[in-house]
Amino acid sequence: MSAAASEHTGLFGEQAVDDAAWWRASVEFYRREAEVSSDDVAAELLLEAGRLLAGPLASAHEAYAAFDAALARAPHAVEPLLARAELAWSQADWLEASECLRAALQLAEGEERVPLLARLATLAERHLRRPDDAYELLREAVRLAPLDRDLLIRLEIARPSATDEARREVLERRLAVTTALTERGALLAELGAILEEAEPARAARAYADAVAANPNIEAAVYGLVRTHLVQGKLRPLIRVLATHADRVRADGLRAWIHGLCGQVRDARLDDAAGALPYLERALEAAPTPALARAMALAAERAGQSDAAQRWLAEAAPVSGGLRSLHAWRSARALELAGGTPAEIADRLQPGVDADPMAVIPRLALRRQWWRGRDPVAYQAQVESLLSHVGSEEEAEALQIHLGDVALWWVGSRDQAR
Protein backbone atom coordinates (compact mmCIF):
# COMPACT_ATOMS: atom_id res chain seq x y z
CA MET A 1 0.00 0.00 0.00
CA SER A 2 1.30 3.51 -0.82
CA ALA A 3 2.22 6.12 1.78
CA ALA A 4 -0.86 8.11 0.81
CA ALA A 5 -3.07 5.09 1.25
CA SER A 6 -1.50 4.34 4.63
CA GLU A 7 -2.01 7.94 5.73
CA HIS A 8 -5.67 7.81 4.70
CA THR A 9 -6.21 4.54 6.57
CA GLY A 10 -4.78 6.18 9.65
CA LEU A 11 -7.11 9.18 9.32
CA PHE A 12 -10.21 7.04 8.97
CA GLY A 13 -9.16 4.00 10.98
CA GLU A 14 -11.31 4.86 13.95
CA GLN A 15 -14.50 4.87 11.91
CA ALA A 16 -16.71 1.80 11.53
CA VAL A 17 -15.44 -0.49 8.77
CA ASP A 18 -18.95 -1.44 7.74
CA ASP A 19 -19.90 2.14 6.90
CA ALA A 20 -20.46 2.27 3.13
CA ALA A 21 -19.94 6.03 3.14
CA TRP A 22 -16.50 5.55 4.63
CA TRP A 23 -15.58 3.00 1.92
CA ARG A 24 -16.91 5.33 -0.75
CA ALA A 25 -14.89 8.20 0.70
CA SER A 26 -11.82 5.96 0.65
CA VAL A 27 -12.35 5.19 -3.03
CA GLU A 28 -12.64 8.87 -3.88
CA PHE A 29 -9.52 9.63 -1.87
CA TYR A 30 -7.53 6.99 -3.79
CA ARG A 31 -8.78 8.35 -7.09
CA ARG A 32 -7.77 11.94 -6.24
CA GLU A 33 -4.35 10.80 -5.05
CA ALA A 34 -3.86 8.78 -8.23
CA GLU A 35 -4.40 11.90 -10.37
CA VAL A 36 -1.39 13.61 -8.85
CA SER A 37 0.90 10.56 -8.37
CA SER A 38 3.46 8.80 -10.53
CA ASP A 39 2.29 5.95 -12.73
CA ASP A 40 3.43 3.17 -10.39
CA VAL A 41 1.91 4.78 -7.31
CA ALA A 42 -1.25 5.69 -9.22
CA ALA A 43 -1.67 2.08 -10.38
CA GLU A 44 -1.38 0.90 -6.77
CA LEU A 45 -3.92 3.44 -5.55
CA LEU A 46 -6.39 2.55 -8.30
CA LEU A 47 -5.94 -1.14 -7.49
CA GLU A 48 -6.87 -0.39 -3.87
CA ALA A 49 -9.92 1.55 -5.05
CA GLY A 50 -10.93 -1.32 -7.33
CA ARG A 51 -10.63 -3.87 -4.51
CA LEU A 52 -12.91 -1.74 -2.29
CA LEU A 53 -15.41 -1.42 -5.11
CA ALA A 54 -15.33 -5.16 -5.80
CA GLY A 55 -15.53 -6.07 -2.10
CA PRO A 56 -17.32 -3.93 0.48
CA LEU A 57 -19.11 -1.74 -2.05
CA ALA A 58 -20.07 -4.64 -4.38
CA SER A 59 -19.91 -2.52 -7.50
CA ALA A 60 -18.40 -4.79 -10.12
CA HIS A 61 -18.66 -2.41 -13.08
CA GLU A 62 -16.86 0.36 -11.16
CA ALA A 63 -14.25 -2.13 -9.98
CA TYR A 64 -13.53 -3.21 -13.57
CA ALA A 65 -13.15 0.48 -14.51
CA ALA A 66 -10.69 1.03 -11.65
CA PHE A 67 -8.61 -2.01 -12.65
CA ASP A 68 -8.59 -0.86 -16.27
CA ALA A 69 -7.44 2.61 -15.14
CA ALA A 70 -4.64 1.00 -13.11
CA LEU A 71 -3.57 -1.02 -16.16
CA ALA A 72 -3.59 2.13 -18.27
CA ARG A 73 -1.17 3.81 -15.84
CA ALA A 74 1.07 0.72 -15.61
CA PRO A 75 0.56 -1.31 -18.83
CA HIS A 76 3.38 -3.74 -18.00
CA ALA A 77 2.11 -4.57 -14.52
CA VAL A 78 0.57 -7.96 -13.85
CA GLU A 79 -1.42 -7.00 -10.72
CA PRO A 80 -4.30 -5.15 -12.47
CA LEU A 81 -4.88 -8.12 -14.75
CA LEU A 82 -4.84 -10.53 -11.79
CA ALA A 83 -7.28 -8.34 -9.88
CA ARG A 84 -9.58 -8.23 -12.89
CA ALA A 85 -9.31 -12.02 -13.25
CA GLU A 86 -10.22 -12.52 -9.58
CA LEU A 87 -13.28 -10.32 -9.97
CA ALA A 88 -14.37 -12.19 -13.11
CA TRP A 89 -13.83 -15.49 -11.26
CA SER A 90 -16.05 -14.33 -8.40
CA GLN A 91 -18.70 -13.40 -10.98
CA ALA A 92 -18.38 -16.86 -12.64
CA ASP A 93 -17.34 -15.11 -15.85
CA TRP A 94 -14.92 -17.86 -16.83
CA LEU A 95 -14.03 -16.58 -20.29
CA GLU A 96 -13.18 -13.11 -18.95
CA ALA A 97 -11.09 -14.67 -16.16
CA SER A 98 -9.26 -16.82 -18.70
CA GLU A 99 -8.50 -13.85 -20.97
CA CYS A 100 -7.14 -11.81 -18.06
CA LEU A 101 -4.96 -14.64 -16.79
CA ARG A 102 -3.58 -15.31 -20.27
CA ALA A 103 -2.82 -11.61 -20.67
CA ALA A 104 -0.99 -11.70 -17.34
CA LEU A 105 0.86 -14.79 -18.48
CA GLN A 106 2.24 -12.84 -21.45
CA LEU A 107 3.78 -10.33 -19.06
CA ALA A 108 5.18 -12.79 -16.51
CA GLU A 109 8.58 -14.43 -16.84
CA GLY A 110 10.25 -17.55 -15.47
CA GLU A 111 8.82 -19.07 -12.31
CA GLU A 112 6.35 -16.18 -12.00
CA ARG A 113 4.41 -17.96 -14.74
CA VAL A 114 3.89 -21.12 -12.65
CA PRO A 115 0.95 -19.97 -10.44
CA LEU A 116 -0.71 -18.38 -13.49
CA LEU A 117 -0.40 -21.60 -15.47
CA ALA A 118 -1.78 -23.59 -12.55
CA ARG A 119 -4.71 -21.19 -12.18
CA LEU A 120 -5.46 -21.36 -15.90
CA ALA A 121 -5.32 -25.15 -15.77
CA THR A 122 -7.89 -25.17 -12.96
CA LEU A 123 -10.11 -22.90 -15.00
CA ALA A 124 -9.77 -25.01 -18.15
CA GLU A 125 -10.38 -28.27 -16.32
CA ARG A 126 -13.22 -27.37 -13.96
CA HIS A 127 -15.14 -24.61 -15.68
CA LEU A 128 -14.32 -24.53 -19.40
CA ARG A 129 -14.34 -28.35 -19.77
CA ARG A 130 -11.10 -28.34 -21.74
CA PRO A 131 -9.05 -31.21 -20.22
CA ASP A 132 -6.47 -31.23 -23.01
CA ASP A 133 -5.78 -27.51 -22.50
CA ALA A 134 -5.48 -28.11 -18.76
CA TYR A 135 -2.98 -30.87 -19.34
CA GLU A 136 -0.79 -28.75 -21.61
CA LEU A 137 -0.86 -25.84 -19.16
CA LEU A 138 0.21 -28.12 -16.32
CA ARG A 139 2.98 -29.61 -18.46
CA GLU A 140 4.36 -26.11 -19.01
CA ALA A 141 4.09 -25.37 -15.28
CA VAL A 142 5.96 -28.58 -14.43
CA ARG A 143 8.66 -27.71 -16.96
CA LEU A 144 9.26 -24.47 -15.08
CA ALA A 145 8.94 -26.06 -11.61
CA PRO A 146 10.02 -29.72 -12.00
CA LEU A 147 10.31 -30.28 -8.23
CA ASP A 148 6.80 -29.13 -7.36
CA ARG A 149 5.13 -32.36 -6.14
CA ASP A 150 1.64 -30.83 -6.10
CA LEU A 151 1.93 -29.86 -9.75
CA LEU A 152 3.24 -33.31 -10.66
CA ILE A 153 0.28 -34.96 -8.95
CA ARG A 154 -2.14 -32.61 -10.68
CA LEU A 155 -0.48 -33.35 -14.01
CA GLU A 156 -0.91 -37.08 -13.48
CA ILE A 157 -4.57 -36.65 -12.54
CA ALA A 158 -5.18 -34.50 -15.62
CA ARG A 159 -3.77 -37.06 -18.06
CA PRO A 160 -6.54 -39.70 -18.60
CA SER A 161 -6.93 -38.78 -22.26
CA ALA A 162 -3.21 -38.30 -22.77
CA THR A 163 -1.03 -40.61 -24.83
CA ASP A 164 1.22 -43.24 -23.28
CA GLU A 165 4.19 -41.04 -24.09
CA ALA A 166 2.70 -38.16 -22.12
CA ARG A 167 1.79 -40.42 -19.20
CA ARG A 168 5.30 -41.82 -19.19
CA GLU A 169 6.73 -38.30 -19.07
CA VAL A 170 4.59 -37.48 -16.04
CA LEU A 171 5.60 -40.66 -14.21
CA GLU A 172 9.30 -40.15 -14.89
CA ARG A 173 9.08 -36.58 -13.60
CA ARG A 174 7.35 -37.75 -10.43
CA LEU A 175 9.87 -40.52 -9.91
CA ALA A 176 12.66 -37.95 -10.08
CA VAL A 177 11.30 -36.18 -6.98
CA THR A 178 9.70 -39.07 -5.07
CA THR A 179 11.63 -40.81 -2.30
CA ALA A 180 8.88 -42.61 -0.35
CA LEU A 181 9.21 -46.32 -1.21
CA THR A 182 5.48 -47.05 -1.23
CA GLU A 183 4.79 -44.22 -3.66
CA ARG A 184 7.79 -45.08 -5.83
CA GLY A 185 6.59 -48.68 -6.06
CA ALA A 186 3.17 -47.59 -7.34
CA LEU A 187 4.69 -45.17 -9.86
CA LEU A 188 7.17 -47.76 -11.16
CA ALA A 189 4.41 -50.37 -11.50
CA GLU A 190 2.38 -47.96 -13.61
CA LEU A 191 5.43 -47.08 -15.69
CA GLY A 192 6.06 -50.78 -16.28
CA ALA A 193 2.49 -51.24 -17.51
CA ILE A 194 2.97 -48.43 -20.05
CA LEU A 195 6.29 -49.83 -21.31
CA GLU A 196 5.32 -53.50 -21.31
CA GLU A 197 4.01 -53.80 -24.85
CA ALA A 198 6.53 -51.65 -26.70
CA GLU A 199 9.63 -52.01 -24.50
CA PRO A 200 9.40 -55.25 -22.51
CA ALA A 201 13.04 -55.11 -21.34
CA ARG A 202 12.56 -51.66 -19.81
CA ALA A 203 9.22 -52.75 -18.41
CA ALA A 204 10.89 -55.71 -16.71
CA ARG A 205 13.41 -53.37 -15.06
CA ALA A 206 10.65 -51.01 -13.96
CA TYR A 207 8.66 -53.87 -12.43
CA ALA A 208 11.79 -55.19 -10.69
CA ASP A 209 12.44 -51.77 -9.18
CA ALA A 210 8.78 -51.55 -8.16
CA VAL A 211 8.94 -54.88 -6.35
CA ALA A 212 12.18 -53.85 -4.65
CA ALA A 213 10.50 -50.62 -3.49
CA ASN A 214 7.25 -52.23 -2.36
CA PRO A 215 6.64 -55.97 -2.94
CA ASN A 216 3.09 -55.65 -1.61
CA ILE A 217 1.86 -54.15 -4.91
CA GLU A 218 0.26 -57.08 -6.73
CA ALA A 219 0.34 -55.34 -10.12
CA ALA A 220 4.12 -54.96 -9.80
CA VAL A 221 4.61 -58.62 -8.82
CA TYR A 222 2.43 -59.96 -11.63
CA GLY A 223 4.01 -57.59 -14.15
CA LEU A 224 7.48 -58.74 -13.08
CA VAL A 225 6.47 -62.37 -13.61
CA ARG A 226 4.89 -61.70 -17.03
CA THR A 227 7.80 -59.75 -18.47
CA HIS A 228 10.50 -62.08 -17.15
CA LEU A 229 8.76 -65.28 -18.28
CA VAL A 230 8.16 -63.88 -21.77
CA GLN A 231 11.85 -62.96 -22.09
CA GLY A 232 13.05 -66.22 -20.53
CA LYS A 233 14.72 -64.44 -17.62
CA LEU A 234 13.98 -67.21 -15.16
CA ARG A 235 16.87 -66.94 -12.76
CA PRO A 236 16.64 -63.14 -12.43
CA LEU A 237 12.91 -63.55 -11.80
CA ILE A 238 13.49 -66.01 -8.97
CA ARG A 239 16.26 -63.85 -7.54
CA VAL A 240 14.10 -60.71 -7.35
CA LEU A 241 11.04 -62.49 -6.00
CA ALA A 242 12.95 -64.54 -3.43
CA THR A 243 14.85 -61.48 -2.21
CA HIS A 244 11.71 -59.52 -1.36
CA ALA A 245 9.08 -62.22 -0.70
CA ASP A 246 9.47 -62.13 3.08
CA ARG A 247 8.48 -58.43 3.08
CA VAL A 248 5.06 -59.27 1.61
CA ARG A 249 2.37 -58.83 4.27
CA ALA A 250 -0.47 -60.85 2.68
CA ASP A 251 -0.08 -64.59 3.27
CA GLY A 252 -1.77 -65.46 -0.01
CA LEU A 253 0.54 -63.31 -2.13
CA ARG A 254 3.62 -64.46 -0.24
CA ALA A 255 2.62 -68.10 -0.76
CA TRP A 256 2.01 -67.43 -4.46
CA ILE A 257 5.47 -65.87 -4.86
CA HIS A 258 7.29 -68.71 -3.11
CA GLY A 259 5.20 -71.28 -4.96
CA LEU A 260 5.96 -69.69 -8.33
CA CYS A 261 9.69 -69.67 -7.57
CA GLY A 262 9.49 -73.36 -6.70
CA GLN A 263 7.52 -74.33 -9.78
CA VAL A 264 9.80 -72.35 -12.10
CA ARG A 265 12.86 -74.08 -10.63
CA ASP A 266 11.17 -77.47 -10.94
CA ALA A 267 9.41 -77.28 -14.30
CA ARG A 268 11.45 -74.69 -16.23
CA LEU A 269 14.95 -75.07 -14.78
CA ASP A 270 14.72 -78.82 -14.12
CA ASP A 271 15.87 -78.35 -10.55
CA ALA A 272 13.34 -80.24 -8.45
CA ALA A 273 15.59 -80.37 -5.38
CA GLY A 274 16.10 -76.60 -5.56
CA ALA A 275 12.32 -76.10 -5.78
CA LEU A 276 11.55 -77.82 -2.47
CA PRO A 277 12.64 -74.99 -0.09
CA TYR A 278 10.47 -72.49 -1.97
CA LEU A 279 7.46 -74.80 -1.94
CA GLU A 280 7.92 -75.46 1.77
CA ARG A 281 7.84 -71.70 2.46
CA ALA A 282 4.75 -71.37 0.28
CA LEU A 283 2.95 -74.11 2.20
CA GLU A 284 3.93 -72.50 5.49
CA ALA A 285 2.37 -69.21 4.34
CA ALA A 286 -0.89 -70.58 2.91
CA PRO A 287 -1.34 -74.32 2.22
CA THR A 288 -3.48 -74.99 -0.85
CA PRO A 289 -4.23 -78.12 -2.92
CA ALA A 290 -2.30 -76.72 -5.88
CA LEU A 291 0.81 -76.10 -3.79
CA ALA A 292 0.42 -79.52 -2.19
CA ARG A 293 0.42 -81.23 -5.59
CA ALA A 294 3.41 -79.19 -6.74
CA MET A 295 5.30 -80.18 -3.59
CA ALA A 296 4.55 -83.87 -4.07
CA LEU A 297 5.57 -83.82 -7.73
CA ALA A 298 8.80 -81.92 -7.01
CA ALA A 299 9.67 -84.34 -4.20
CA GLU A 300 9.03 -87.29 -6.51
CA ARG A 301 11.22 -85.82 -9.26
CA ALA A 302 13.92 -85.06 -6.71
CA GLY A 303 14.07 -88.76 -5.87
CA GLN A 304 12.36 -88.37 -2.50
CA SER A 305 9.43 -90.72 -3.07
CA ASP A 306 9.05 -91.62 0.58
CA ALA A 307 9.00 -87.98 1.59
CA ALA A 308 6.44 -87.20 -1.11
CA GLN A 309 4.22 -90.07 -0.01
CA ARG A 310 4.52 -89.10 3.64
CA TRP A 311 3.73 -85.49 2.91
CA LEU A 312 0.70 -86.44 0.83
CA ALA A 313 -0.55 -88.65 3.65
CA GLU A 314 -0.34 -85.73 6.06
CA ALA A 315 -1.88 -83.20 3.66
CA ALA A 316 -4.54 -85.45 2.11
CA PRO A 317 -7.40 -83.94 4.17
CA VAL A 318 -6.85 -80.61 2.40
CA SER A 319 -8.95 -81.66 -0.62
CA GLY A 320 -10.64 -84.54 -2.34
CA GLY A 321 -8.12 -84.30 -5.15
CA LEU A 322 -5.23 -84.82 -2.76
CA ARG A 323 -6.96 -87.72 -1.03
CA SER A 324 -7.49 -89.31 -4.43
CA LEU A 325 -3.85 -88.77 -5.37
CA HIS A 326 -2.69 -90.19 -2.05
CA ALA A 327 -4.89 -93.29 -2.49
CA TRP A 328 -3.59 -93.92 -5.99
CA ARG A 329 0.07 -93.56 -4.94
CA SER A 330 -0.50 -95.82 -1.93
CA ALA A 331 -2.15 -98.44 -4.15
CA ARG A 332 0.65 -98.19 -6.67
CA ALA A 333 3.23 -98.81 -3.93
CA LEU A 334 1.26 -101.85 -2.74
CA GLU A 335 1.06 -103.21 -6.29
CA LEU A 336 4.83 -102.90 -6.71
CA ALA A 337 5.23 -104.71 -3.40
CA GLY A 338 3.17 -107.64 -4.70
CA GLY A 339 -0.26 -106.90 -3.24
CA THR A 340 -3.29 -108.82 -4.45
CA PRO A 341 -5.86 -107.19 -6.74
CA ALA A 342 -8.41 -107.13 -3.91
CA GLU A 343 -5.94 -105.42 -1.52
CA ILE A 344 -4.97 -102.87 -4.15
CA ALA A 345 -8.64 -102.21 -4.92
CA ASP A 346 -9.27 -101.54 -1.23
CA ARG A 347 -6.55 -98.89 -1.30
CA LEU A 348 -7.98 -97.28 -4.43
CA GLN A 349 -11.64 -97.16 -3.42
CA PRO A 350 -11.28 -94.28 -0.85
CA GLY A 351 -9.58 -92.20 -3.54
CA VAL A 352 -12.38 -92.82 -6.00
CA ASP A 353 -14.93 -91.90 -3.33
CA ALA A 354 -13.01 -88.72 -2.45
CA ASP A 355 -12.91 -87.42 -6.03
CA PRO A 356 -15.35 -89.16 -8.38
CA MET A 357 -14.10 -87.05 -11.30
CA ALA A 358 -10.52 -88.32 -10.97
CA VAL A 359 -10.11 -90.66 -13.93
CA ILE A 360 -6.73 -92.23 -13.08
CA PRO A 361 -7.81 -93.86 -9.77
CA ARG A 362 -11.00 -95.12 -11.46
CA LEU A 363 -9.12 -96.68 -14.32
CA ALA A 364 -6.65 -98.20 -11.87
CA LEU A 365 -9.50 -99.67 -9.84
CA ARG A 366 -11.12 -101.09 -12.95
CA ARG A 367 -7.83 -102.69 -13.91
CA GLN A 368 -7.56 -104.34 -10.48
CA TRP A 369 -11.06 -105.81 -10.73
CA TRP A 370 -10.13 -107.11 -14.15
CA ARG A 371 -6.97 -108.68 -12.73
CA GLY A 372 -8.99 -110.19 -9.88
CA ARG A 373 -11.37 -111.83 -12.36
CA ASP A 374 -14.40 -110.36 -10.60
CA PRO A 375 -16.81 -109.56 -13.45
CA VAL A 376 -19.57 -108.18 -11.20
CA ALA A 377 -17.26 -105.67 -9.50
CA TYR A 378 -15.71 -104.84 -12.85
CA GLN A 379 -19.10 -104.11 -14.41
CA ALA A 380 -20.00 -101.91 -11.45
CA GLN A 381 -16.86 -99.82 -11.98
CA VAL A 382 -17.47 -99.39 -15.70
CA GLU A 383 -21.11 -98.42 -15.09
CA SER A 384 -20.05 -95.81 -12.54
CA LEU A 385 -17.75 -94.33 -15.16
CA LEU A 386 -20.73 -93.64 -17.39
CA SER A 387 -21.86 -90.75 -15.16
CA HIS A 388 -18.49 -89.01 -15.52
CA VAL A 389 -17.65 -89.24 -19.21
CA GLY A 390 -17.35 -86.04 -21.19
CA SER A 391 -19.12 -86.91 -24.43
CA GLU A 392 -21.73 -89.17 -26.01
CA GLU A 393 -19.00 -90.97 -27.99
CA GLU A 394 -17.21 -91.97 -24.79
CA ALA A 395 -20.46 -93.14 -23.22
CA GLU A 396 -21.28 -95.22 -26.29
CA ALA A 397 -17.82 -96.85 -26.21
CA LEU A 398 -18.28 -97.79 -22.55
CA GLN A 399 -21.72 -99.24 -23.26
CA ILE A 400 -20.25 -101.43 -26.02
CA HIS A 401 -17.48 -102.51 -23.65
CA LEU A 402 -20.06 -103.44 -20.99
CA GLY A 403 -21.90 -105.49 -23.60
CA ASP A 404 -18.70 -107.35 -24.45
CA VAL A 405 -18.05 -108.06 -20.75
CA ALA A 406 -21.60 -109.33 -20.23
CA LEU A 407 -21.48 -111.54 -23.33
CA TRP A 408 -17.97 -112.97 -23.25
CA TRP A 409 -17.07 -112.90 -19.55
CA VAL A 410 -20.35 -113.12 -17.61
CA GLY A 411 -22.00 -115.18 -20.37
CA SER A 412 -25.30 -113.30 -20.25
CA ARG A 413 -26.86 -112.48 -23.60
CA ASP A 414 -29.66 -110.57 -21.85
CA GLN A 415 -27.20 -108.24 -20.13
CA ALA A 416 -25.27 -107.83 -23.35
CA ARG A 417 -28.40 -106.62 -25.16
Summary of the structure (lengths in Angstrom):
residues: 417
radius of gyration: 40.3
end to end distance: 113.2
largest distance: 130.9
contacts: 1348
relative contact order: 0.03
helix: 80%
strand: 0%
